[in-house]
Amino acid sequence: MEKTANIKYMSIVINFCTILGLTLSAVFMVYGIKSNIFVSSEALNEFLSRLGIFAPVVFVMIQAIQVVFPILPGAIGCLGGVLIFGAFKGFIYNYVGICLGSFAAFMISRKYGVEFVKKIIGEKKYNKYAGWLERKNFNKMFALAIFLPCAPDDFLCFLAGLTKMSFIKYVIIILAGKPLAIFLYSAGLKFVSDFIIRLVA
């Protein structure tokens, strides 16, 4: 009974965070367009200077949260990190935030179980990948998927928490597999973003 109540409570929290995240994201996008922080390095530097030393911390927290709660698509966060902090620091902050969120997703999934995972990602998507849980080579498949930038990483982190995989093995896979996917996302989206800006400039 208590576990069911916890799942219901977490579902409410997730829905609230999603709505709040989308609202804040929309407000920030409007602000960004009006203040030119997406196309002007001077405006962007001015915006970041207001946050001071807290800017990287806030960004890492956002990236961690978006893995657990579907506030923003991960690709947008990766691009944001590169645009705001530059290629190297952006990559590092993306990596740290996404890894922390991935660890949290695994632990939450292990604690609350299948019903909670269904609430978070939807039963349809869960059923699509549920067959993975019955495969003996799940660990290898999971590791391969984490290395690929097109795999549904966030969901697979929850799925891994439902298996017998040890947390230590999970951490090793995440730490080793995330850099390539994050780099490809960041570099690819930065290239597209620069191309679009040159077209409309």
C-alpha positions in Angstrom: 0.0 0.0 0.0 2.8 2.4 1.0 4.7 1.6 -2.3 1.6 2.3 -4.4 1.2 5.7 -2.6 4.9 6.5 -3.2 4.5 5.7 -6.9 1.4 7.9 -7.1 3.2 10.7 -5.3 6.2 10.5 -7.6 4.0 10.5 -10.6 2.4 13.8 -9.5 5.9 15.3 -8.8 7.0 14.2 -12.3 4.0 15.8 -14.0 4.5 19.0 -12.0 8.2 19.2 -12.8 7.5 18.5 -16.5 5.0 21.3 -16.7 7.1 23.7 -14.7 10.2 22.8 -16.7 8.4 23.4 -20.0 7.0 26.7 -18.8 10.4 27.9 -17.6 12.0 26.8 -20.8 9.5 28.7 -22.9 10.1 31.8 -20.8 13.8 31.4 -21.1 13.6 31.0 -24.9 11.5 34.1 -25.3 14.0 36.0 -23.1 16.9 34.6 -25.0 15.5 35.6 -28.4 14.7 39.2 -27.2 18.1 39.6 -25.5 20.0 38.0 -28.4 21.9 35.6 -26.0 21.6 32.8 -28.6 23.3 34.7 -31.4 25.5 37.3 -29.6 28.5 36.3 -27.6 28.5 39.7 -25.8 24.8 39.2 -24.7 25.5 35.7 -23.6 28.6 36.7 -21.6 26.5 39.4 -19.9 23.8 36.9 -19.0 26.3 34.4 -17.6 28.0 37.1 -15.5 24.8 37.6 -13.6 25.0 34.0 -12.4 28.7 34.2 -11.6 30.2 31.0 -10.2 26.8 29.4 -9.9 26.3 29.2 -13.7 28.1 25.8 -14.1 26.4 24.4 -11.0 22.9 25.4 -12.2 23.6 23.9 -15.6 24.9 20.6 -14.2 21.8 20.4 -12.0 19.5 21.0 -15.0 21.2 18.3 -17.0 21.0 15.8 -14.1 17.3 16.5 -13.6 16.4 16.3 -17.2 17.5 12.6 -17.3 15.1 11.7 -14.5 12.3 14.1 -15.3 11.5 14.8 -19.0 11.9 18.6 -18.7 14.0 19.1 -21.9 15.2 16.8 -24.6 18.8 15.8 -23.8 20.1 17.0 -27.2 18.9 20.6 -26.4 20.8 20.5 -23.1 24.0 19.3 -24.8 23.8 22.1 -27.3 23.1 24.6 -24.6 26.2 23.6 -22.7 28.4 24.1 -25.7 26.9 27.4 -26.6 27.0 28.8 -23.1 30.3 27.5 -21.8 32.3 26.7 -25.0 33.2 23.3 -26.4 35.5 21.9 -23.7 33.7 23.2 -20.5 30.3 22.6 -22.1 31.3 19.0 -22.8 32.5 18.5 -19.2 29.4 20.0 -17.6 27.1 18.0 -19.9 29.0 14.8 -19.0 28.9 15.4 -15.3 25.2 16.4 -15.2 24.0 13.5 -17.5 26.1 11.0 -15.5 24.7 12.1 -12.2 21.2 12.0 -13.6 21.8 8.5 -15.0 23.0 7.3 -11.6 19.8 8.7 -10.0 17.5 7.1 -12.6 19.1 3.7 -11.9 18.7 4.0 -8.2 15.1 5.3 -8.3 14.1 2.6 -10.7 15.6 -0.1 -8.5 13.8 1.3 -5.4 10.4 1.8 -6.9 10.2 -0.9 -9.6 8.3 -1.6 -12.8 5.2 0.4 -12.1 7.1 3.5 -11.4 9.1 3.2 -14.6 5.9 2.8 -16.5 4.6 6.0 -15.0 7.7 7.9 -16.0 8.2 6.8 -19.6 4.7 5.5 -20.4 3.5 1.9 -20.7 3.7 1.8 -24.5 7.4 2.6 -24.5 8.0 0.3 -21.6 6.4 -2.6 -23.4 8.4 -1.8 -26.5 11.7 -2.5 -24.7 10.5 -4.8 -21.9 11.8 -7.8 -23.9 15.3 -6.6 -23.2 14.9 -7.6 -19.5 14.5 -11.3 -20.5 17.7 -11.4 -22.5 20.8 -12.9 -20.9 23.1 -10.5 -22.8 21.2 -7.4 -21.5 24.4 -5.9 -20.0 26.2 -6.0 -23.4 23.2 -4.6 -25.2 22.9 -1.8 -22.7 26.6 -1.0 -22.9 26.4 -0.8 -26.7 23.3 1.3 -26.6 24.9 3.8 -24.2 27.8 4.3 -26.6 25.4 5.2 -29.5 24.0 8.7 -29.6 20.7 7.7 -31.1 19.7 5.2 -28.4 16.9 6.1 -25.8 19.6 6.5 -23.1 17.4 8.0 -20.4 14.8 5.2 -20.6 17.5 2.5 -20.8 18.9 3.8 -17.5 15.6 3.2 -15.8 15.3 -0.2 -17.5 18.8 -1.2 -16.2 17.6 -0.5 -12.7 15.1 -3.3 -13.1 17.7 -5.9 -13.8 20.3 -7.7 -11.6 23.1 -5.5 -13.0 25.3 -4.3 -10.1 25.5 -0.6 -9.5 29.3 -0.6 -9.9 29.0 -2.2 -13.4 26.3 0.3 -14.3 28.5 3.2 -13.2 31.4 1.9 -15.3 29.3 1.5 -18.4 27.8 5.0 -18.0 31.2 6.7 -17.3 32.8 4.9 -20.3 29.9 5.1 -22.7 28.5 8.6 -22.3 31.5 10.7 -23.6 31.2 9.6 -27.2 27.4 10.2 -27.4 27.6 13.5 -25.7 30.5 14.7 -27.9 28.6 13.7 -31.1 25.4 15.4 -29.9 27.3 18.5 -28.9 29.5 18.8 -32.0 26.7 17.9 -34.4 24.2 20.3 -33.0 26.8 23.1 -32.7 27.5 22.6 -36.4 23.8 22.8 -37.3 23.3 25.7 -35.0 26.2 27.7 -36.6 25.0 26.8 -40.1 21.4 28.1 -39.3 22.7 31.3 -37.7 24.9 32.0 -40.8 21.8 31.6 -43.0 19.6 34.0 -41.1 22.3 36.5 -40.2 
